[in-house]
Amino acid sequence: MVVISNSSPLINLSIIGRLNLLERKFSEIIIPEAVWREVVVDGVGKPGAKEVEQAGWIKVHDVKDRKLVISLKQYLDDGESEAIALALEMGAGLVLLDERDARDTADAFGLNVLGVIGILVWARKNQLIPALKDELNLLQEVARFRFSGELYRRALVEVGEIK
């Protein structure tokens, strides 16, 4: 299955030391040039830059449909626009996105979407992390990743950490 990622999952999982979960789940991730630039080039010295640059399982691909990217950039940032366009071009089975507008746009195009919290839920269900609650707290406190209390609760219920 072809999996395309935006910057947010790469950066936020790197911040909490869990980027390896993407490799465990998918074995290969494809990112567009804009995501590479955002994470590795513009993000030099920031969390995720070195990890993504050194991850041989993360591959960079160019987006051919520049008109679609330009159209999407009216509502989304460069990385989100290119990730969605590349997912459509490659017939991706999944696109990794966290921001609501990007997720809604990908959904409107019929793409399957997963984000950081979904990856962590999968990891907990597969016993790759000891406690989802700890990882969600790290996301909030260290990565400054914002999500609702309701999503926090639903995720913990889904893995059986709360009722």
C-alpha positions in Angstrom: 0.0 0.0 0.0 1.3 3.5 -0.9 1.3 5.8 2.1 1.9 9.5 1.7 2.7 11.8 4.7 2.5 15.4 5.5 5.0 17.1 7.8 3.0 17.0 11.0 3.0 13.3 11.7 6.7 13.1 11.0 7.6 16.1 13.2 5.3 15.2 16.1 6.2 11.6 16.2 9.9 12.6 16.1 9.4 15.0 19.0 8.0 12.2 21.2 10.6 9.7 20.0 8.1 7.5 18.1 8.9 8.1 14.4 9.9 4.4 14.2 6.2 3.5 14.5 5.6 4.6 11.0 8.3 2.3 9.7 6.9 -0.5 11.8 3.4 0.0 10.4 4.1 0.8 6.8 7.7 -0.1 6.0 7.8 2.8 3.5 6.4 6.3 3.5 6.4 8.7 0.6 6.6 12.4 1.0 6.4 15.2 -1.5 9.2 17.8 -2.0 7.4 20.4 0.0 7.3 18.2 3.0 11.0 17.4 2.7 11.8 21.1 2.5 9.6 21.9 5.5 11.0 19.1 7.7 14.6 18.7 6.6 15.7 21.9 4.9 13.7 24.7 6.6 13.5 22.6 9.8 17.3 22.0 10.1 18.1 21.8 13.8 14.5 21.2 14.7 12.8 18.0 15.8 12.3 15.6 12.9 14.9 17.1 10.5 17.7 14.7 11.2 15.4 11.7 11.8 13.6 12.2 8.5 16.8 12.9 6.5 18.4 9.7 7.8 15.3 7.5 7.4 16.0 5.4 4.4 12.4 4.2 4.5 11.1 7.7 3.7 11.1 8.4 0.0 10.7 11.8 -1.7 8.6 12.1 -4.9 7.7 15.1 -7.1 4.1 16.1 -7.6 3.3 16.4 -11.3 -0.1 18.0 -11.1 1.0 21.5 -10.3 -2.4 23.0 -11.1 -4.0 20.9 -8.4 -1.3 21.9 -5.9 -1.9 25.6 -6.7 -5.6 25.1 -6.3 -5.3 23.4 -3.0 -2.8 26.1 -1.7 -5.7 28.5 -1.6 -6.9 26.6 1.5 -4.0 24.5 2.7 -0.2 24.9 3.2 2.4 23.7 0.7 3.0 20.3 2.4 -0.6 19.5 2.8 -1.4 20.5 -0.8 1.4 18.5 -2.2 0.7 15.5 0.0 -3.0 15.4 -1.1 -2.0 15.9 -4.8 0.6 13.2 -4.6 -1.7 10.8 -2.9 -4.2 11.2 -5.7 -1.5 10.9 -8.4 -0.1 7.7 -6.9 -3.4 6.1 -5.9 -2.3 6.0 -2.3 -4.1 3.8 0.1 -3.6 6.3 2.9 -2.5 9.8 3.5 -1.1 10.9 6.9 -2.5 14.3 7.9 -3.4 15.9 11.2 -4.8 19.3 10.5 -8.6 19.4 10.3 -8.9 21.4 7.0 -6.4 19.1 5.3 -8.1 16.0 6.6 -11.5 17.3 5.4 -10.1 18.1 2.0 -8.5 14.7 1.6 -11.7 13.1 2.7 -13.6 15.1 0.1 -11.3 13.6 -2.6 -12.1 10.1 -1.3 -8.7 9.5 0.3 -8.2 7.5 3.5 -6.7 9.6 6.2 -4.8 8.7 9.4 -3.1 11.0 11.9 -0.6 10.9 14.8 -3.3 9.8 17.3 -4.5 7.0 15.0 -0.9 5.8 14.7 -0.5 5.8 18.5 -3.8 3.9 18.9 -2.5 1.3 16.5 0.8 1.1 18.3 -0.9 0.6 21.7 -3.2 -2.1 20.3 -0.2 -3.9 18.9 1.7 -3.5 22.2 4.4 -1.4 20.6 4.0 1.3 23.3 3.2 0.6 27.0 0.5 3.2 27.5 -1.4 5.5 25.1 -2.1 8.0 27.9 1.6 8.7 28.4 2.1 9.2 24.6 -0.9 11.5 24.3 0.4 13.5 27.3 3.8 13.9 25.7 2.1 15.0 22.4 0.3 17.7 24.3 3.1 18.8 26.7 6.3 18.4 24.7 5.1 18.6 21.1 2.4 21.2 21.9 0.1 19.1 19.7 -3.5 20.3 20.2 -6.5 18.0 20.2 -9.8 18.0 22.0 -10.5 16.4 25.4 -13.1 14.3 23.7 -10.6 12.9 21.2 -8.2 12.2 24.1 -11.0 10.3 25.9 -12.2 8.4 22.8 -8.6 7.2 22.0 -8.1 5.9 25.6 -11.5 4.1 25.5 -10.6 2.5 22.2 -7.5 0.9 23.6 -9.2 0.0 26.9 -7.2 2.4 29.2 -10.4 4.0 30.4 -14.1 3.0 30.3 
